[in-house]
């Protein structure tokens, strides 16, 4: 979340680094990742390491680090604002994004699609929205159907795609509800079915389940794909 210190907005950030995007249609493109610490959910399959405490960054400090990464690591497709949940720091990113834009970066917003009001405040500033639908049978959290629908209704003004993480506990009824929401908003919007990566006691998603869900989604949506987390396959962040 945004913090006001010495009349300057600051935010808790876990890490800033250069790597490749490992999820969705932009798999393989080089990005600079800004990983915000705060999150409004506690998904049971979350793989975010929270062992080390987050650091407090100002907008100017992050801008300086991004410039250095761009200099050291060469050209990047975009800057990914990820987390955690970056929209919990919306006031901070409203100050940060224009400075990143001055450096001619595209902005890739990677969020959990539960905070539509916050998205509405920043949508004009971003270029790509990765909307992570949270199925309750997958996450162990409550349902967010209304929030998801409002979120992607706003996000469709930009390059938006849907990601649905599927575990072996995912209920078909939850998945179908997500498909119906996307179909109601825009049946041509890309949906990624993402098998969960093994973490703690969470096992890899059964292949048959993935194909069963793909078959269900294809009945109502025109653009559905099964895509794993490629950065996990390659062993990079």
Secondary structure, 3 states (H helix, E strand, C coil): CEEEECCEEEEEEEEEEEEECCCHHHCCCEEEEEEECCCCCCCCCCCCCCCCCCEEEEHHHHHHHHHHHHHHHCCCCEEEEECCCHHHHHHHHHHHHHHHHHCCCEEEEEECCCCHHHHHHHHHHCCEEEEEECCHHHHCCCCCHHHHHHHHHHHCCCEEEEEEEECCCCCHHHHHHHHHHHHHHHCCCCEEEEECCCECCECCCCHHHHHHHHHHHHCCCCCEEECCCHHHHHCCC
